[in-house]
Amino acid sequence: MTESQRPSGEYPMYPSYGNGDAAYPPPPSYQPPQPVAAGPGTTVWPGPGAADGHTGGAGHGGGDGFQGPGLPQPAPEPPASRHRARRPVALLAAVAIAAAVVGGGTATVIGQLTDQGTGSTSSSSVIPGTTVSQSSKGTVSGVAAALSPTIVEISAASTAGQSTGSGVIITSDGETVTNNHVVAGASSVKVTLSTGKTYTADVVGTDPAKDLALIKLRGASGLKTATLGDSSKVAVGDQVVAIGSPEGLTGTVTSGIVSALDRDVTVAKEGDNSQSQGQGQGGGQQWPFEFGGKQFNGDTGDSTTTYKALQTDASLNPGNSGGALINMNGEIIGINSAMYSASSAGSSDSSGAGSVGLGFAIPVNTLKADLSTLRAGNSS
């Protein structure tokens, strides 16, 4: 055996393993550089495990195997579970977005279908009935088509003669609103629908102080009814439609605007058919009224009542009394009650009578507040 010529202790000796091989050198005393975060496919220096010659602690025969000290190592791939977790989240987000879009669209359609106005009325203060279709809302023709079946012609007979007025159907079994002066003192009342069908009607209740009356058609059912709106929301300049039976011409439609609000209009409190309101087929004077201390269309007499009225320039003529003043959503905002006639200026020729754009209507809120009184058969 040849002996080593190296002096004892010249080189350090390391402990050996059972096979006699020398062990790896001990780890350095300094802290090895830490891996730098990088995306997939990016090489960083030094790579993981450079200090011990292994990758990620794979050890002998495990994982990626031995790479050698100091060699560049590929950055670790993000955990597969992270990719799998992102897919359900993305899917849920897409579903949520789709649901929001569908929900918003549905809400828009529902809002369009249920919208009854343009802010002019409140749903809680509107009595529902026939309304204008969405495609025709805002047009005179649409309002006329929807509301004409709810407006009737009223013929009231008395010992003094016969007068003609109009009315508005508010229940399917024939409750109809009109002016008190149309039916006051009448011994019989006949009502003609827009279809030409005729009914006999009974006077249920009257309120001369408000110039309102309620009649009921005998044996009626399934009638189209009008929507009573909210006159407190009416503004000057709002477009309106008037429907009535001037001079016995059933279902006549005119249009205009609201000219003024809260006009103090005075009319005869008790009906006087000797004046006949001038609303028969033959024309003549219209229902007399007072405004601003002056009388129009004749003498109102000693027993009068004053109410706040809507003024309109929609053409009103003899026979329009008791008919409807309607907004462009198809809601009744007033009951036509008085109109100025040029014949009152001193002309004795009844052919000179006609609308000059000064008409007045009882606000529908006055009617709604009075309905229970009228239905009870009371009068004030």
Secondary structure, DSSP 8 states (H G I E B T S, - for coil): -----S-TTSS----B-TTS-B------SS---------TT-EESS-TTTTTTBSTT--TTSTT-B--TT--EE-----HHHHHHHHHHHHHHHHHHHHHHHHHHHHHHHHHHH---SSSS-GGG-B--B---TTTTT-HHHHHHHHGGGEEEEEEEETTEEEEEEEEE-STT-EEEE-HHHHTT-SEEEEE-TTS-EEEEEEEEEETTTTEEEEEETT--S---BEE--GGG--TT-EEEEEE-GGG-TTEEEEEEEEEEEEEEEEESS--TTTGGG-BTTB-----EEETTEEESS---S-EEEEEEEEE-S---TT-TT-EEEETTSEEEEEEEEEEEGGGGS---GGG--EEEEEEEEEHHHHHHHHHHHHTT---
